[in-house]
Structures are given as C-alpha cells and as structure tokens.
Amino acid sequence: MARDLTYRGRQCVAVSRGLAKGTNNFELCSSLSSTAGVCVPCLARRNERGCPCDDVTQGEDGVGAEHPDTLSTANNLAASLSGQGKYDEAEKMQREVLAVSKRVLGAEHPDTLSTAGNLAASPSDQGKYDEAEKMEREVLAVSKRVLGAEHPSTLSTANNLAASLAGRGRAGRTGTWGPRTACWGTVPRRSSTTRSTWRLPRRWATGRWRAWRTPWRVATRRGRYDEAEKTQREVLAVCKRVLGAEHPSTLSTANNLAASLARRGKYDEAEKMQREVLAVRQRVLGAERPDTLSTAGNLADSLARQGKYDEAVAMEREVLAVSKRVLGAEHPDTLTAASNLAASLKSQEKYDEAEKMEREVLAVSKRVLGAEHPDTLSTAGNLAASLSDQGKYDGAEKMEREVLAVKQRVLGAEHPSTLSTANNLADSLKSQGKYDEAEKMEREVLAVCKRVLGADHPDTLTTAGNLAASLSDQEKYDEAEKMEREVLAVSKRVLGADATLGCPADTGRSRGYGG
C-alpha cells in the first residue's frame, strides 16, 4: 500500500508538471486524490463546475513545474517518502520546492514558510536535531514578524521547535496546501511530542525502538526539557486564549505538554492533563474518533510508566478493540495499538501473549507496508526485544542482525536508529557471553556517536556507559572505572547532578500516539 501511494504520488507530480493543453484531468486527479491523498488542494476547491485542474490545464502551457498545485503535490509526495524512511529523497524534493517557492512566492510567503517548516522536519527525522532546531528558529522568527505571535501558524511552528528541543526523532508532516488552519499533525507516536505545520495532518504509525540498556539512560535524544516545556506552556496559554479551551489545536498542545511532563517523570501532572484532554475529546468528538483513541493510548502509557499496569492494559485492550472495529485490523493506528499493548503485557511478564501479538503485527506490516518500511523494522526490533527478554538470545541476535543490515542500507550507518539497533545487538551478544564482538561493536558505535552527535550528547554518554559495563564484564576494571568516571563527570555537567541518580531507563515503549 505504501509503495502504491508513493507511485501514485509520483504520477500526480508528473501530471501536474506536464499536462497538455485541452486535457480534462478531473477523473485522473480524483482517482489519485482518493487513493494517495496527494491532490487534496484541487478537491478542496472543487465546485459544481468540476476540478480547478480542468480550467488550469486548458491554458496555454499547462500547470507547469512552478504552479502552486505542483509544488503542493511535490510537498505531499515528500511526506510519503519520509513516511517510508526515504529521508534523503524526501529532503531533496523539499529543498527543490523551497527554492521554487522562495523565487516564485517570496521568502516570507506563508506557503514558503510552510515548506521551510516541513524541510526542518527532515534533519530531525535523521537525528540532526541541531540543524532542525536552527531552521525552526528561523521560521518562527519570520512567522512572528509577518503573521504575528498569536497566529495559528506561528503557534504551530513553536510547537515544532519544542519537539526538536526535546529531540523526539521522526517528525510529523502535514498533507496539502489547503486552508491555513491551525492543524497540529497527529503522528502516531506514543507519549511524545507531535510536530505540526500549517496543513491538514497526514498520519502514519511508528513502533518503539528497544531501549539502550543502561540504568541511567535518559529518556530523549537531547533532554532540552526546560525550554521545550516552557515553549509548550506558552503555546498552550495562547491557544486557550485565542482558540478556546476545547479547540483541537489546544487539545493537541495540551497532549504534547503532557508527554513532555511524563518524560521528565512528572507523572501526576501528565496523567491529570491527559485525563482532562480525554474527557473533552470523548464529549466533543466521541469515544471512537482517532484523536480520542490517541489520547487514551497516551494516558495508558503514562499509567504504565507509573507501574499501573492493570489499568494500562485494560485501556489498551479497549483502544485496540475499537481501532479494529472502526479503522480495520490492518490500519497503521491499529498496529500501533497492538504494539503498545504488547509492551504493557511484557511489563506484566506475559511474554507469550506479547510475542504472539508482535509476530502478528510484524506479518501484517511486512505485507501492507513492506519489509523495509521503518514501522516494519521497528516491529521487528520489538519482537527481538521480546525474544531476548525470554532468554531466546539466538533468535534475538538473528533478528537484530537482519534489522541492522536493512537499516544500514536504508537509513545509513550513522542514523540514530541504526546506532540504537547496533547497541541492542551488542547487548544480545553480551547476554550470550560474546564479549569480544560486543565490545568491538560498542567501540564502533561510540566512535560514530562522538563524531556525529558530540562527546557530550546523552546518546554518546549512554554508549560509553554500555561499553564500560562490557569492560567490567571482562574484568577490565581499570579501563571500565576510568570510563565510568568520565561519563559521570560529563553527565553531571551536561544533564545535571541528578542525571545518574534514580533516572529510569527508557522503557522502550511504543512511540505510538500523538496529537
């Protein structure tokens, strides 16, 4: 399905760029729109006379490569490519669209800013959070000057910046260049900050990457929590004042803030906020709407992180049942709900049921999304973790080697997800007493982290801590102690004095729901 959507998206771009004079393209455009979701601008403005493409294509030169609808279609195709993990191609296309938009519309045109916001998501997809943050700060500054500090698009950009500050990985892009309403993208990502731009949201599912097994593992990529939380609180206050307490964007912002609070261990406040959002969405939208289900999923995650597994599992079973009935058994959000439930079941040590569920999700993901889709790889990583948790180290190692090979080819050897998988594989190797190979792999990962992320980055510190543990396992105590002292000193300086005390490891729960 995902490959078919991208193919149709390419068709739509080709049609937009080269329509011949006198051609009636409404039938084709409608077909592509209904299946690929890439020509929504035409359908959104459709009236009794038909599709605007009919009028445009009867002109002298056709639509052309610089027509707004062509740029819109290319932008949507880039979103589809990114959803499949084809980040390089997506980024290249977005840079081309941005260059044309700046030349044709101007650097401060709302559509140009929207494209710049989408482009900023690409570095974040690839773990380049500094570059994403820099780009988003620039877009935010222009939006404030041109549109005003309380414009929905400005608030949306601020929300995206908060996501980058928290270092939350893959960004949620929006779909079309439709009406510029305040639309926070609802990317299914459990208990994490959703990203947004100015357009109608496009959804896709993600799973969860297995945690890097270090007791003091920080919960996010960069941990710029203070500024991220402060920004989200400011956005929420403005949303309540300008849009109203029950506006969808206000609720999405509250949901994002709750996720940030949960990551900082402020579970009581996070749970309280999520319960309030859930109550409003149930009353306003209904209990079976996707946004309501996403909030219920986020609340279940907060409950699970507090050890309230019975309530979390009950809620996740309900979300899964409704998702199957309303969305279908193979819908991405349904698969995400199943992955989340499996994670909670493992917390209750119900490994057999969890493994069975993850195998089912993996089979569907391979058939529907393809074997190399990021979500499929994520599910495979989850299953490998389940096998390892049950002591099935051979199976876990085999699966992690397969996932690592695909990620190295598709995402690149230096992508954060690739490094995470390599670290997980090293952990499985250590569990089998293969210390030499594990140490070698961890040294390689540490070298890449230092070069790409920097010596003070939390993931670099985590990898160094893992390597120190491997050295200690081999009775190389002097080198292990030296490394642990260095990690402790940097952690206190960068993350704070309490960074290594009582900070729970990332549970590796599904990055399931947003919005």
C-alpha positions as CSV (number, residue, x, y, z in Angstrom):
1,M,0.0,0.0,0.0
2,A,2.7,2.5,1.0
3,R,4.7,1.8,-2.2
4,D,1.5,2.2,-4.3
5,L,0.8,5.6,-2.6
6,T,4.3,6.8,-3.5
7,Y,3.9,5.6,-7.1
8,R,0.6,7.4,-7.4
9,G,2.2,10.5,-5.8
10,R,4.9,10.5,-8.5
11,Q,2.2,10.1,-11.1
12,C,0.4,13.1,-9.7
13,V,3.6,15.2,-9.8
14,A,4.2,14.2,-13.4
15,V,0.7,15.0,-14.4
16,S,0.9,18.5,-12.7
17,R,4.2,19.3,-14.4
18,G,3.3,18.2,-17.9
19,L,-0.5,18.5,-18.5
20,A,-1.2,19.1,-22.1
21,K,-3.5,21.8,-23.5
22,G,-7.2,20.8,-23.6
23,T,-6.9,17.7,-21.4
24,N,-9.6,17.1,-18.9
25,N,-7.8,15.6,-15.9
26,F,-10.6,15.6,-13.3
27,E,-11.1,11.8,-13.4
28,L,-7.4,11.1,-13.0
29,C,-6.9,13.8,-10.4
30,S,-9.9,12.5,-8.4
31,S,-8.6,8.9,-8.6
32,L,-5.2,9.9,-7.4
33,S,-6.6,12.1,-4.6
34,S,-8.8,9.4,-3.2
35,T,-6.1,6.7,-3.1
36,A,-2.9,8.7,-2.5
37,G,-4.2,11.8,-0.8
38,V,-1.9,14.0,-2.9
39,C,-4.3,16.2,-4.8
40,V,-6.4,17.5,-1.9
41,P,-5.9,21.2,-3.0
42,C,-7.9,20.5,-6.1
43,L,-10.7,18.6,-4.4
44,A,-10.8,21.1,-1.5
45,R,-11.7,23.9,-4.0
46,R,-13.9,21.8,-6.2
47,N,-17.3,23.2,-7.0
48,E,-20.2,22.3,-9.3
49,R,-18.1,23.1,-12.4
50,G,-15.6,20.4,-11.5
51,C,-12.0,20.4,-10.7
52,P,-9.8,23.5,-11.0
53,C,-7.3,21.4,-12.9
54,D,-9.8,21.4,-15.8
55,D,-9.5,25.2,-16.0
56,V,-5.8,25.3,-15.5
57,T,-4.9,22.6,-18.0
58,Q,-6.8,24.3,-20.7
59,G,-4.4,27.2,-20.5
60,E,-1.6,27.7,-23.0
61,D,1.2,26.0,-21.1
62,G,-0.5,23.5,-18.7
63,V,0.1,23.6,-15.0
64,G,3.9,23.6,-15.1
65,A,6.6,22.8,-12.6
66,E,6.2,26.1,-10.6
67,H,2.4,26.1,-10.3
68,P,1.2,26.1,-6.6
69,D,-0.6,22.8,-7.1
70,T,2.5,21.2,-8.5
71,L,4.5,22.4,-5.5
72,S,1.7,21.1,-3.2
73,T,1.8,17.7,-4.8
74,A,5.6,17.5,-4.6
75,N,5.4,18.5,-0.9
76,N,2.9,15.7,-0.3
77,L,5.0,13.2,-2.1
78,A,7.9,14.1,0.0
79,A,5.8,13.4,3.1
80,S,5.0,9.9,1.7
81,L,8.7,9.3,1.0
82,S,9.6,10.3,4.5
83,G,6.9,8.0,5.9
84,Q,8.7,5.2,4.2
85,G,12.1,6.2,5.6
86,K,13.4,7.5,2.3
87,Y,14.6,10.6,4.0
88,D,17.3,11.6,1.5
89,E,14.9,11.7,-1.4
90,A,12.3,13.5,0.7
91,E,14.7,16.1,1.8
92,K,16.0,16.7,-1.8
93,M,12.4,17.2,-3.0
94,Q,11.6,19.6,-0.2
95,R,14.7,21.7,-0.8
96,E,13.7,22.0,-4.5
97,V,10.1,23.0,-3.6
98,L,11.5,25.6,-1.1
99,A,13.8,27.1,-3.7
100,V,11.0,27.4,-6.2
101,S,8.7,28.9,-3.5
102,K,11.2,31.5,-2.5
103,R,11.7,32.5,-6.1
104,V,8.1,32.5,-7.2
105,L,6.2,33.4,-4.0
106,G,8.8,35.2,-1.9
107,A,10.8,34.2,1.2
108,E,8.1,35.4,3.6
109,H,5.0,34.0,1.8
110,P,3.0,31.6,4.1
111,D,3.4,28.7,1.7
112,T,7.2,29.2,1.6
113,L,7.3,29.3,5.4
114,S,5.2,26.1,5.5
115,T,7.6,24.4,3.1
116,A,10.6,25.5,5.3
117,G,8.8,24.1,8.3
118,N,8.4,20.7,6.6
119,L,12.0,20.8,5.5
120,A,13.1,21.4,9.0
121,A,11.5,18.1,9.9
122,S,13.8,16.2,7.6
123,P,17.0,16.8,9.7
124,S,15.1,15.8,12.8
125,D,14.0,12.6,11.0
126,Q,17.6,11.8,10.6
127,G,18.6,12.7,14.1
128,K,20.1,16.0,13.1
129,Y,18.4,17.9,15.9
130,D,20.7,21.0,15.9
131,E,20.1,21.6,12.2
132,A,16.3,21.1,12.7
133,E,16.3,23.5,15.7
134,K,18.2,26.2,13.8
135,M,15.8,26.0,10.8
136,E,12.7,26.1,13.0
137,R,14.0,29.1,15.0
138,E,14.4,30.9,11.7
139,V,10.9,30.0,10.5
140,L,9.5,31.0,13.9
141,A,11.2,34.4,13.8
142,V,9.8,35.2,10.3
143,S,6.3,33.9,11.3
144,K,6.2,36.1,14.4
145,R,7.2,39.2,12.3
146,V,5.0,38.5,9.3
147,L,1.9,36.8,10.8
148,G,2.1,37.8,14.5
149,A,3.0,35.9,17.6
150,E,-0.6,34.5,18.1
151,H,-1.2,33.4,14.6
152,P,-2.1,29.6,14.4
153,S,0.8,29.0,12.1
154,T,3.3,30.7,14.4
155,L,2.0,28.6,17.3
156,S,2.4,25.5,15.2
157,T,6.0,26.4,14.4
158,A,6.7,27.0,18.1
159,N,5.2,23.6,18.8
160,N,7.6,22.0,16.3
161,L,10.5,23.8,17.9
162,A,9.6,22.4,21.2
163,A,9.6,18.9,19.6
164,S,13.2,19.5,18.3
165,L,14.3,20.8,21.7
166,A,13.1,17.5,23.3
167,G,14.8,15.6,20.4
168,R,11.9,13.4,19.6
169,G,13.0,11.9,16.3
170,R,10.7,11.5,13.4
171,A,8.6,14.5,12.5
172,G,5.0,14.5,11.5
173,R,4.4,16.3,8.3
174,T,1.2,17.6,7.1
175,G,-0.5,16.9,3.9
176,T,-1.7,19.5,1.5
177,W,-1.5,23.2,0.8
178,G,-5.1,23.6,1.8
179,P,-6.7,26.2,4.1
180,R,-4.1,27.6,6.5
181,T,-5.8,26.5,9.7
182,A,-4.1,25.6,12.9
183,C,-3.6,21.9,12.4
184,W,-1.2,20.1,14.6
185,G,0.0,17.0,12.8
186,T,-1.1,13.8,14.7
187,V,1.7,11.4,14.0
188,P,1.1,8.2,16.0
189,R,3.9,8.3,18.4
190,R,3.4,7.2,21.9
191,S,3.9,9.7,24.7
192,S,6.0,12.1,22.6
193,T,5.7,15.5,21.2
194,T,3.9,15.7,17.9
195,R,5.1,18.0,15.2
196,S,3.0,20.2,13.1
197,T,2.9,22.6,10.2
198,W,0.1,24.6,8.6
199,R,-1.6,22.0,6.7
200,L,-4.1,19.1,7.1
201,P,-2.4,16.3,9.1
202,R,-1.0,13.2,7.4
203,R,-0.8,10.2,9.7
204,W,1.5,7.2,9.8
205,A,2.3,4.8,12.5
206,T,5.6,4.1,14.3
207,G,6.6,1.4,16.7
208,R,9.0,1.6,19.5
209,W,12.8,1.2,19.4
210,R,14.1,-1.1,22.1
211,A,15.8,0.8,24.9
212,W,19.5,1.2,25.2
213,R,20.0,-0.9,28.4
214,T,21.8,1.5,30.8
215,P,20.3,2.2,34.2
216,W,20.7,5.9,33.9
217,R,19.5,6.1,30.3
218,V,18.0,9.5,29.6
219,A,14.5,9.3,28.1
220,T,15.1,11.5,25.0
221,R,17.7,12.4,22.5
222,R,18.9,15.7,23.9
223,G,17.0,16.4,27.0
224,R,16.4,20.2,26.4
225,Y,13.4,19.7,28.6
226,D,13.2,23.1,30.3
227,E,13.0,25.1,27.1
228,A,10.7,22.6,25.4
229,E,8.3,22.6,28.4
230,K,8.4,26.4,28.7
231,T,7.6,26.8,25.0
232,Q,4.7,24.3,25.2
233,R,3.2,26.0,28.2
234,E,3.4,29.4,26.4
235,V,1.8,27.9,23.3
236,L,-1.0,26.3,25.3
237,A,-1.8,29.5,27.1
238,V,-2.1,31.4,23.8
239,C,-4.2,28.6,22.3
240,K,-6.6,28.7,25.2
241,R,-7.0,32.5,24.9
242,V,-7.2,32.7,21.1
243,L,-8.8,29.4,20.0
244,G,-10.6,28.3,23.2
245,A,-10.0,25.5,25.7
246,E,-11.8,22.9,23.6
247,H,-10.2,23.7,20.2
248,P,-8.5,20.7,18.5
249,S,-5.2,22.5,18.4
250,T,-5.4,23.5,22.1
251,L,-6.1,19.9,23.0
252,S,-3.2,18.7,20.9
253,T,-0.9,21.2,22.5
254,A,-2.0,20.0,26.0
255,N,-1.4,16.4,24.9
256,N,2.1,17.4,23.8
257,L,2.8,19.1,27.0
258,A,1.6,16.1,29.0
259,A,4.0,13.9,27.0
260,S,6.9,16.3,27.9
261,L,5.9,16.2,31.6
262,A,5.8,12.4,31.5
263,R,9.3,12.2,30.0
264,R,10.5,14.3,32.9
265,G,8.9,12.0,35.4
266,K,6.1,14.4,36.3
267,Y,3.6,11.7,36.0
268,D,0.9,13.1,38.2
269,E,0.6,16.3,36.3
270,A,0.9,14.5,33.0
271,E,-1.8,11.9,33.9
272,K,-4.2,14.7,35.1
273,M,-3.8,16.6,31.9
274,Q,-4.3,13.6,29.7
275,R,-7.4,12.6,31.6
276,E,-8.8,16.2,31.0
277,V,-8.0,16.0,27.3
278,L,-9.5,12.6,27.0
279,A,-12.8,13.7,28.7
280,V,-13.1,16.7,26.4
281,R,-12.4,14.6,23.3
282,Q,-14.9,12.0,24.3
283,R,-17.6,14.6,24.9
284,V,-16.8,16.7,21.8
285,L,-15.6,14.2,19.2
286,G,-16.9,10.9,20.5
287,A,-15.3,7.9,22.1
288,E,-14.4,6.2,18.8
289,R,-12.7,9.1,17.0
290,P,-8.9,8.6,16.2
291,D,-7.9,11.6,18.2
292,T,-9.8,10.3,21.2
293,L,-8.2,6.9,20.8
294,S,-4.8,8.5,20.6
295,T,-5.3,10.4,23.9
296,A,-6.5,7.2,25.5
297,G,-3.3,5.5,24.3
298,N,-1.1,8.3,25.7
299,L,-2.9,8.1,29.0
300,A,-2.3,4.3,29.1
301,D,1.4,4.9,28.5
302,S,1.6,7.3,31.4
303,L,-0.2,4.7,33.6
304,A,2.2,2.0,32.5
305,R,5.3,4.2,33.2
306,Q,4.0,4.5,36.8
307,G,3.6,0.8,37.1
308,K,-0.2,0.9,36.9
309,Y,-0.1,-2.0,34.5
310,D,-3.6,-3.4,35.1
311,E,-5.3,-0.1,34.3
312,A,-3.0,0.5,31.4
313,V,-3.6,-2.9,29.9
314,A,-7.3,-2.6,30.3
315,M,-7.3,0.7,28.5
316,E,-5.0,-0.5,25.7
317,R,-7.2,-3.6,25.1
318,E,-10.2,-1.3,24.7
319,V,-8.3,1.0,22.3
320,L,-7.2,-1.9,20.2
321,A,-10.7,-3.4,20.1
322,V,-12.2,0.0,19.0
323,S,-9.4,0.5,16.5
324,K,-10.0,-2.9,14.9
325,R,-13.7,-2.2,14.6
326,V,-13.5,1.4,13.4
327,L,-10.3,1.6,11.4
328,G,-9.7,-2.1,10.5
329,A,-7.2,-4.7,11.6
330,E,-4.5,-3.6,9.2
331,H,-4.7,0.2,9.8
332,P,-1.4,1.7,11.0
333,D,-3.0,3.0,14.2
334,T,-4.4,-0.4,14.9
335,L,-1.0,-1.9,14.5
336,T,0.4,0.8,16.8
337,A,-2.2,0.0,19.4
338,A,-1.3,-3.7,19.2
339,S,2.4,-2.9,19.7
340,N,1.6,-0.7,22.7
341,L,-0.5,-3.5,24.3
342,A,2.3,-5.9,23.7
343,A,4.7,-3.6,25.5
344,S,2.4,-3.4,28.5
345,L,2.0,-7.2,28.5
346,K,5.7,-7.6,28.7
347,S,5.8,-5.3,31.7
348,Q,3.4,-7.9,33.3
349,E,5.8,-10.7,32.2
350,K,3.1,-12.1,29.9
351,Y,5.8,-12.8,27.3
352,D,4.0,-15.5,25.3
353,E,1.0,-13.3,24.6
354,A,3.2,-10.3,23.8
355,E,5.4,-12.3,21.5
356,K,2.4,-13.7,19.6
357,M,0.9,-10.2,19.2
358,E,4.2,-8.8,17.9
359,R,4.6,-11.6,15.4
360,E,1.1,-10.9,14.1
361,V,1.9,-7.2,13.8
362,L,5.1,-7.9,12.0
363,A,3.4,-10.2,9.5
364,V,0.8,-7.5,8.7
365,S,3.5,-4.8,8.5
366,K,5.5,-6.8,6.0
367,R,2.5,-7.4,3.8
368,V,1.0,-4.0,4.0
369,L,4.0,-1.6,4.4
370,G,6.8,-3.7,3.0
371,A,9.8,-5.4,4.7
372,E,12.0,-2.3,4.7
373,H,9.4,0.2,6.0
374,P,10.5,1.9,9.2
375,D,7.5,0.7,11.0
376,T,8.2,-2.9,10.0
377,L,11.8,-2.6,11.2
378,S,10.5,-1.1,14.4
379,T,8.2,-4.0,15.0
380,A,11.0,-6.5,14.2
381,G,13.1,-4.7,16.8
382,N,10.3,-5.0,19.4
383,L,10.0,-8.7,18.7
384,A,13.7,-9.2,19.1
385,A,13.5,-7.5,22.5
386,S,10.7,-9.9,23.5
387,L,12.9,-12.9,22.5
388,S,15.8,-11.5,24.5
389,D,13.6,-10.9,27.5
390,Q,12.7,-14.6,27.4
391,G,16.3,-15.7,27.1
392,K,15.9,-16.6,23.4
393,Y,19.2,-14.9,22.6
394,D,19.9,-16.8,19.4
395,G,16.6,-15.7,17.8
396,A,17.0,-12.1,19.1
397,E,20.5,-11.9,17.7
398,K,19.4,-13.2,14.3
399,M,16.6,-10.7,14.1
400,E,18.7,-7.8,15.2
401,R,21.4,-8.6,12.7
402,E,18.7,-8.6,9.9
403,V,17.3,-5.3,11.1
404,L,20.7,-3.7,11.4
405,A,21.6,-4.7,7.9
406,V,18.5,-3.2,6.5
407,K,18.8,0.0,8.5
408,Q,22.4,0.4,7.4
409,R,21.3,0.2,3.8
410,V,18.1,2.2,4.0
411,L,18.8,4.8,6.7
412,G,22.6,4.8,6.7
413,A,25.2,3.6,9.2
414,E,25.2,6.8,11.2
415,H,21.4,7.2,11.7
416,P,20.4,7.2,15.3
417,S,18.0,4.3,14.8
418,T,20.8,2.3,13.2
419,L,23.1,3.1,16.1
420,S,20.4,2.0,18.5
421,T,20.0,-1.3,16.8
422,A,23.7,-1.9,16.8
423,N,23.7,-1.2,20.6
424,N,20.8,-3.6,21.1
425,L,22.7,-6.3,19.1
426,A,25.8,-5.7,21.3
427,D,23.6,-6.3,24.3
428,S,22.3,-9.6,22.9
429,L,25.8,-10.7,22.2
430,K,26.9,-9.9,25.8
431,S,23.9,-12.0,27.0
432,Q,25.5,-14.9,25.2
433,G,29.0,-14.3,26.5
434,K,30.3,-13.0,23.2
435,Y,32.1,-10.2,24.9
436,D,34.8,-9.5,22.3
437,E,32.3,-8.9,19.5
438,A,30.1,-6.9,21.7
439,E,32.9,-4.7,22.9
440,K,34.1,-4.2,19.3
441,M,30.6,-3.1,18.2
442,E,30.1,-0.8,21.1
443,R,33.5,0.9,20.4
444,E,32.4,1.5,16.8
445,V,29.0,2.9,17.9
446,L,30.8,5.2,20.5
447,A,33.2,6.5,17.8
448,V,30.3,7.3,15.5
449,C,28.3,9.0,18.3
450,K,31.2,11.2,19.3
451,R,31.8,12.2,15.7
452,V,28.1,12.7,14.7
453,L,26.4,13.7,18.0
454,G,29.3,15.1,20.0
455,A,31.1,13.8,23.1
456,D,28.5,15.4,25.5
457,H,25.4,14.1,23.8
458,P,23.2,11.9,26.0
459,D,23.3,9.0,23.5
460,T,27.1,9.2,23.4
461,L,27.2,9.0,27.2
462,T,24.8,6.1,27.1
463,T,27.0,4.2,24.7
464,A,30.1,4.9,26.8
465,G,28.3,3.6,29.8
466,N,27.3,0.4,28.0
467,L,30.9,0.0,26.9
468,A,32.2,0.4,30.4
469,A,29.8,-2.3,31.5
470,S,31.2,-4.6,28.8
471,L,34.7,-3.9,30.0
472,S,33.7,-4.6,33.6
473,D,32.1,-7.9,32.5
474,Q,35.5,-8.9,31.1
475,E,37.3,-7.9,34.3
476,K,39.0,-4.9,32.6
477,Y,38.3,-2.9,35.7
478,D,40.8,-0.1,35.3
479,E,39.6,1.0,31.9
480,A,36.0,0.5,33.0
481,E,36.4,2.6,36.0
482,K,38.2,5.4,34.1
483,M,35.4,5.5,31.5
484,E,32.6,5.4,34.1
485,R,34.2,8.4,36.0
486,E,34.4,10.3,32.7
487,V,30.8,9.6,31.9
488,L,29.7,10.5,35.4
489,A,31.5,13.8,35.3
490,V,30.1,14.8,31.9
491,S,26.6,13.7,32.9
492,K,26.6,15.9,35.9
493,R,27.9,18.9,33.9
494,V,25.5,18.4,30.9
495,L,22.4,16.8,32.4
496,G,22.6,17.9,36.0
497,A,23.7,16.5,39.3
498,D,20.7,14.1,39.5
499,A,21.1,12.7,35.9
500,T,22.6,9.5,37.1
501,L,20.5,9.0,40.2
502,G,17.2,7.3,40.1
503,C,16.6,8.1,36.4
504,P,14.6,5.2,35.0
505,A,15.8,3.6,31.8
506,D,13.8,4.3,28.8
507,T,11.2,1.6,28.7
508,G,11.3,1.4,25.0
509,R,7.5,1.7,24.8
510,S,5.9,2.3,21.5
511,R,6.2,5.8,20.2
512,G,2.6,5.3,19.4
513,Y,0.3,8.3,19.7
514,G,0.4,12.0,19.2
515,G,-2.0,14.8,19.0
